[in-house]
Amino acid sequence: MFDTILIANRGEIACRVMETAQSMGVACVAVYSDADAQAKHVAMADRAVHIGGAAPADSYLRGDVIIQAALDTGAQAIHPGYGFLSENPDFVEAVEAAGLVFIGPSASAIRAMGLKDAAKALMVEAGVPVVPGYHGADQSDDLLAAEAEKIGYPVLIKAVAGGGGKGMRQVDTAAGFHEALASARSEAKTAFGNADVLVEKFVSKPRHIEVQVFGDGSRAVHLFERDCSLQRRHQKVIEEAPAPDMTPEIRAAMGAAAVRAAEAIGYAGAGTVEFIVDGSNGLNADGFFFMEMNTRLQVEHPVTEAITGVDLVEWQLRVAAGEALPAAQEDLGISGHAFEARLYAEDVPKGFLPATGTLTHLQFPDGCRADSGVRAGDVISPFYDPMIAKVIVHGPTRDVALARLRTALSGTQVGGTVTNLAFLGALAGHKGFGRGEVDTGLIARDLDDLVAAPQAAPSHAVAAGMVALGLDRPAGDTGFALWAPLRRSLTLVHGDADIALTVDVLSATAQDWVVDGTAVAVRRVGALWHIDGQVAPDVARAGAQITVFDGYGLAYGVVDPLERASAAGGDGNLIEAPMPGLVRAVFAKAGQAVKAGERLAILEAMKMEHSLLAVRDGIVAEVLVDEGAQVEAGAALVQLEPEA
């Protein structure tokens, strides 16, 4: 076994690898960028090496610098985590050329599966079923359009390199093919440096079921399946294992196909074979098709660990150190059911835009596993994926596990940034999902209900108001006067609405509040405050921002009347950057007449492209940014002339 390894990654996965490696007595070297100098994975490591600037191209994608850091610190092996260099065969070869061990598959195995078109041809040879489609080298627009016609709409355009939904577009009719093709190519080029695409038949009621495989370079086993069908724009949201309605016969067929795929390329280490499954008539042994193989550890690997009792990172280290597979297929079994929910810093009402900010509060309830790369006080950076944590639960049955997921999500507390927590809670409570009726279109069909904001009640405003005025403390410093109640007032803001509050402090244990005309009684009973008879929720404050931990976290701002009076008002004619990012393209020109909904610019953030649209008809007065500029959230991009 190695005595020291370097982890060529950051965030949650770097912390996850360290937990297992250090428990095995293996020392860990972290690498970090300028933005990550104070990050959790740096604090956890036995040693840490600075490797460059905040942008991934200046740090986590610098393979030569990472290899040198491993040599300088005496590491014998490099664990790539997922993302960044984890599926880069050139990096694997460079690691091995330096006399180090790459904890993962060979460069040849990664290359075999790295391009979706070549991988599918290989799978056909191995007897693995594939989706009908065009995977050829000719990338001319007209040929791709003709192939789409042959396949029959709807079709999927997919980047041949990479994954994660980037460079992927669904096209329902021939009329939209060329525009979707150009968009997919642009995004693929940005994310992967390769604009080539393939075209596949779109399965009308698809399920995304993947099989965890593990090999030692000559033979492989599977550790059963995960259902990853709950997706939004091809991004996984909640994963589970095993898949609902899976029969032993279909599980055996999919597992055998996945093992054939792994053994066909001499696979070593942890990998995932992803299948698209036709769920229109239930699961069938002839209704699953190879989609791609991820030659690395997956984000959702904890649900497999939960149902099998296997630590996949431990297996990775042991096999990379020269051991044979730790278990035979007949030794592996399924125990219970597990779910994983991906908690992100996202502004759901604004279309799930990635968010930034300082985490002023972060706490997870007992009874769940929370894999996280951040702590309270850490910054969600615009340079990297905005994941806060993965919330994982396990139970003896699917119903029990799902109930535990709902409890875990409702008890998770995040302050300082907007999150998708309420969205995850709505999904966990979705009746169809509860019945196991899952497919990749579920979220899109019910999106309006799933993104509905939690309703704030007067009691929530009171909980925030108590903290704002310091009235949550039970001591005699609450400021009440013995001869009469002390009346105080304040204004809070929640969303776009102002909330007027007044309070009569009757005693150290009694307060009467009025919230926009609604009376709310607050009394202290024993050690706890009660608001209208209910125990007051937990509350956290950071400056003028107060988060009430009910309804998955309700944010309130404390209004300073003097600041509000002096604040300049906007004229509504300015198009601003909704988040930090790179201005990929600018279409607006001064003097141009634009219509509401017309695309004015493209902002790239988190390797995804976001179109900025005109909110009304008007004339462009001024373009305030150039293509290629890096901008912060709120930066002025385009100014429209005032309405007449």
Secondary structure, 3 states (H helix, E strand, C coil): CCCEEEECCCHHHHHHHHHHHHHCCCEEEEEEEHHHCCCHHHHHCCEEEEEECCCHHHCCCCHHHHHHHHHHHCCCEEECCCCCCCCCHHHHHHHHHCCCEECCCCHHHHHHHHCHHHHHHHHHHCCCCECCEECCCCCCHHHHHHHHHHHCCCEEEEECCCCCCCCEEEECCHHHHHHHHHHHHHHHHHHHCCCCEEEEECCCCEEEEEEEEEEECCCEEEEEEEEEEEEECCEEEEEEECCCCCCHHHHHHHHHHHHHHHHHCCCEEEEEEEEEEECCCCCCCCCEEEEEEECCCCCCHHHHHHHHCCCHHHHHHHHHCCCCCCCCHHHCCCCCEEEEEEEECEEHHHCCEECCEECCEEECCCCCEEEECCCCCCEECCCCCCEEEEEEEEECCHHHHHHHHHHHHHHCEEECCCCCHHHHHHHHCCHHHHCCCCCCCHHHHCHHHHCCCCCCCHHHHHHHHHHHCCCCCCCHHHCCECCECEEEEEEEEECCEEEEEEEEEEECCEEEEEECCEEEEEEEECCEEEECCEECCCEEEECCEEEECCCCCEEEEECCHHHHHHCCCCCCCEEECCCCEEEEEECCCCCCEECCCCEEEEEEECCEEEEEECCCCEEEEEECCCCCCEECCCCEEEEECCCC
